[in-house]
Amino acid sequence: MKNYFDLTGQVAVVTGASAGLGLQMAKAFANQGANLVLLARRMNLLEENAKAIHEEFGVEVLPVACDITNTEMVQAAVKATMEKFGRVDILVNNAGTGAVANAEDITDEQFKHEMQIDLFGTFVCAREFGKEMIKAKYGRIINIASMYGLVGNMIVGSAPYHAAKGGVVNLTRALAAEWGKHGITVNSICPGYFYTDLTTATLDSDYFQAIAKSNIPLQRYGKAGELDSCAIFLAAPTSTYVNGQNIAVDGGYTCI
């Protein structure tokens, strides 16, 4: 029997892997047999996560402190990955941020900061790890955009986030078009609202619960683990002809 989603022996790099969706996806890859490189700024959390994942799944895990907006740190992470594993098969560009304010109140600094992390940081990681994938003639790059890279919203002001994630969506298409000839697929996932440690209190508020009932066909927000199967699908060696796609995992928010 063929396991279409077996990642045994592959190496997956996940940015923003100290907590939240990044950590969840990292565990999902480990569950499929992939060795991991965990990138984030908080080394203490990365080391805790690396130890826990190794003990639970038995895979090798390399934690690397990295600010994705710092090219030298990203290049150092690539070097550490190649020295430890000699390969990189999967890159998940998950690290991001989100400025919340009415557009007329957004400062220049907020807008630039958003672009620097969500868009520029995604590109830098793709470029630097992509160089190794080009050499190997194989790669799976998964950019975590957002449903707000596809549509606007009237719930909470976040114009810089929309702009940056919209950039990630079309960056995905551009890289897919350019690197397909190297055996590299580049796709993005556009999540809706998901429960994490940082969002639970907000999403459980009466205001956001009413929004879920009226704006999301499934009438609820995403639960832990509900992004994992999409990430595994896009990372799988068998997903050879899926390229340049943006998949919304949003309970149907963007279909209405």
N, C-alpha and C positions, 0 to 999 in steps of 0.2 A: 504494500500500500504506500502510495506517495504522500509525503507530507509537504504540501505546497508552501508552507510558511516556516520551514526549518531554517534557522539562522546559525546552526552549529558551526563554530570555527570562524565566523565572521566577526568583524570589529565595528562596533557602532559608537560614534561620537555624539554625545547629546549636550547641547549648551543649555544653560539655565537649569542645571540638573541638581540644584541644592534642595529644591522643594517643588510642590505643585505638580503641574502637568508634565514637566520635564522628568521629574523623578518617577512618575507613574509610567511614562513611556520607556524609560531606561529599564525598569523592572520587567516590562512586557517583553523587551528584546532579550533580556537575560533569561526569561522563562522559555524563550525559543532557542536558547543555547548560545547567544551572541556574547562575546567579551565586550567590555565597555570602557569608554573613556568619558569621564564625567567632568564637564567644564562649568565653572561658575566663579564668582568672586570670593565666596565664603568657604575657605578651605576646611574649616572645622566641620561644617555640615557635609561637605563632599567626602571627607574621610569617614564620617559616621555612616553615610549612605553606602560608600564603597565596601566597608566592612560588613554591613547588614546584607547587602546584595550578594556578596561572595559567600557568606554563610548560608543564605537561603537557597541560592541557585547553583553554587559551585563554579561560577564563571570567574574569569580574571577581570578585575576592575581597577582602572588607573584614574585616580583623582588628580586634576590639574587646575590650579587657581588661574583664572583667565578673565580679563576684561575684554569682551569681544570688540570693543571700539579701539583697542590698542593693538595695532598691527604686529608689533614685536612680540607681544604676549601670545597672540594667535599663532604666529610662526613658531614660537617656543612650544606651544601645545602640539603642533604638527610634528615637530622634531621629537618630542617626548613620546608621542603615539607611535611613530615609526621605529624609534629605538626599542620600545617595549614590545610591539606586536609585528612590526615590519609590513603593515598593511592598514588601510582604512577602506571599509566597504560601504558604510552608511554614515551619513551626517544628518542630524536633526537640528536645524536652526530654530531653537525654541526660546532663547533668552529674549526678553522684551520688557517694555514698561508702558505706562499709560497716563498721560496728563488729562485731568478732568477739570474742565472749566468752560464757561460759555466762550464761544469763538472770539467775541469782542474783548474778552478779558485775558486771553492767552498772550503770554509774553514771548518776545523773540527767543529768549533763552529756553523756554518750555518747548517751543516748536523745534528749535535746533537740537535739543536734547533727545526729543522723540525720534527725529530722523537719524541721529547719530547711533542710537541703540538699535531701534527696530529695523531700519533699512540699511544703513551703512554697515553695522555690525554683522547683519545677515550676509551682506555681500562679501565682507572681508573673510569670514569663515568659509563661505562657499569657494571663494577664489583660492585661499591657501590650502584647504584640504582638497579642493578640486584638482590642484596641480598633481597631487599624488594619485588621484583617481584617473587622471588623463594618462599618466605613466602606465598604470595598471590596465587601462582600457576597460574599466568597470567602475561603477559607482551608483549609489542611490542617495540622492539629496532630497530631504523633506524639509520644506520651509513651513514653519507655523505662522500663518498669516492670521486672519480673523474674518468672521462674517462681516465685520465692519470695514474690511478691505474691499467688500463687494457692494455694500449699501451704506446709506447714511442712517441717522437715527434721531428720534425726537425724545429719547429717554434721558440722556445725560450728555452734556456737551463734551466732545472729545475730538475736535477737528484734526489736531496733529496726529492722533492715533489712526484715524481713518486714512489720512494722507499717507502715512508711513506704511500701513498694512496694505493699502492699495498699491503702493510701490513694490511691496514684497510679492504681491500677486503677479504683477507684470514682469518683475525681475525673474520670477520662476519661469515664465514663458520664454523670456530672452535667453536664460541659461539653458533651458531645455532645447531650444532651437540651435544654440551654438555648440553644445556639448554632446548632443545625441550621437554624432559621428564617432565619439570616443567610447561609446557603450555606457554612457552615464545618463540616467533618467533623473529629471528634476521635477518634482511635483510639490504642491502645497496643500496643507489642511487649513481650513477656515473654521475654527471652532466658534460656537456660540458661547453663551455664559455657562461656566462650569463651576461646580462647588470645589473650592480649595480652602486651605486654612485661612487665607486672606479674604475670601469672598463670601464665606458661609453666612456671616451675620447680615451682610447687605442683601444677599439673595433671599434670605428667610424673612426679610422685612415685609410688612403688609404691602408696601408700594411695589416692590419687585415681584411678589407673589401674584399680585393683580395683573402685572405686565405679562407674566408667564401664561396666565389663564387666557388673556386676550390676544397675545401676539405670537405664541408658539403652538403649533398644532398638537404637539405632545403635551402641552400645558404644564411643563416643568423644565427645570434646568438640568444640565448635564451632570451625571454622577461620576465619581472616581472610577476610572477604568474604561469609560465609554469612548475615549479617544484611541485606546490602545489597538483595537482591531484594525482601524484605518491605517495607523502608523505601520503595523506589521505587514499589512497588505502592500503598502507602497515600498517597504524595505525589502520585500521578498525577492530572491533571485528569479523566481518564476514570473514576476510582474514585469516582464521584459518589454512590453509594448504600451505600457502606461507612461506617458511622458507629457509634460507641460500642462498637467491638469490641476485644477483647484477644486478640492472636495470640501463642501460645507458640511460640518458635523454640528448641527445647530438645532436639532429637533424639528426642523422645518421652518425656522424663523424666516429664512430668505426665500421661501417658495410662495409666500403670500404677500 
